[in-house]
């Protein structure tokens, strides 16, 4: 299993909105960055990702699960743009702020710290475990 981080402004699409989509989930569309698109193309069904509220909140509030492999993004006529479908997996008991992530030396190399603008990011297994610990998720899913 691989781990990821999905960023969204809560006023545009929040974790609550993802939860409202139910088990079917929704496509993670509108991504127009090649690195983020390539990350989605590498995803497998069942991979998990932190759901991060960007710009407003600046915190990890939930975990999403990939429920469909990369496919054409229906919000674009350009075949280069693909997306996956995700669904809500679970809330985190204690949201983890960007400030807390940046203050943790174990997370100094995390993409969220180094590549702040990238909307779909890889997360290493060690980073996953540490953020889950910080979010009071033990054991990590």
N, C-alpha and C positions, 0 to 999 in steps of 0.2 A: 504494500500500500504506500502511496505517496501522499504528501501533505501540502496544502496550499493556503493562500490567504486571498480572499475576495474583498475588494474595497468598494464601498458605495456610500454616497451621501444619504443620510437617513431621510432628508426631505425629498429625495428623488426616489429611492427604493431602500426601505429599511429592512432589518431582520424581521420585524413584525409583518411586513408585507410579504416576505418570503414564506413565513409560517402560514400566512393566509392562503398561499397557493396550494397547500396541502401536500399529499404524498406525490402527486404528479410533478410538483415543482414548476420551474420555469426556465427558459433559456437565459443565459447570462450574456445578453446581447449588447450591442453598441460599442464594443471594445474595438478601438482603431489604433492599436499599438502592436507592432509585430512581435515584440518579446512577450507581451501578455497573450496574444493569439497563439504563439508557439507553446506557451505554458499550457493553454487549454488543449491543444492538440496532443500533448503528452499525457493528459489525464485519462484515468481508467474509471470505469463504473465502480463505485464504492469508495473511491478516494475521498478524504475528508479535508475540509478547509475552514480556517477561521473566517468569520464574517466580521469585517472591520467597518465601523462607521467613520467615514472620513469627513473632513472639514467641520462637521458639527458632531461633537462628542469625542472624536479621536480615541476610540477604544474598540477592543474586541468584545463583541456582545454575544456571539453565538458560534455554532459550528454547522456548516453546510455539508451535504454529501452530493457527490457527482452522481447523477442518475441517468445521464445519456451522454454518449461519446460526442466528440466534436462533429459538427454538422454545419451546413451553410447558415449564416446569420440572416434571419428573415428581415432584419432592418436595413439590409444593404443589397444592392443589385450587383455588387462587386464580389465575384466568387473567391477572392483572396480572404475575405473575412468569414471566420468560422467561430462558433461558440459551443459550449457544453450546456447541458441542463443541470441545474442544481435544485436541491430541496433542503428545507430546514431539517437538521438532525437533532440539535438540542441547544438550549440556552446555556451560557456559561453561568455558574452560580455567582461569580464575582467578576464583573467586566474588568479587563486589563487595559489600562491607558497607555497611550503612546509614551507618555512621560515615564511610566514604570518600565516599559520595554527598553527605552533608551538608557535608563539608569542601571539596568541589569547587565553586568559584564558578560554573562553567558550568552547574551543576545546581541552583542556588539556587531556581529557580522550578519545579522538577520536582514533580509531584503527590505523589510519595513523600515529599518534604520538607514540602510545604505541607498535604497532605490525608492524613496518616499512617494514618487509620483506613479509608479507602476501599479496598475489596477488589479492585476492577477499575478501573484508572486509564489515562488516555491518556498516551502518551509522545510528545514531539515528535521529528521526524527528527534534529534537532541533539542532543537528549538521548540518543536511540538510539545515534548514532554515538559520543558521548562515553563512554557506559557500555560499549559494545562495545570501545572502545579500552582502557578500564580493565580489562576482562575478558580482554584479550589476544586479542580477535577482530578480526583485520585481514586483509582488509576486513570490514566489518560485513555480516552476512547481510541 
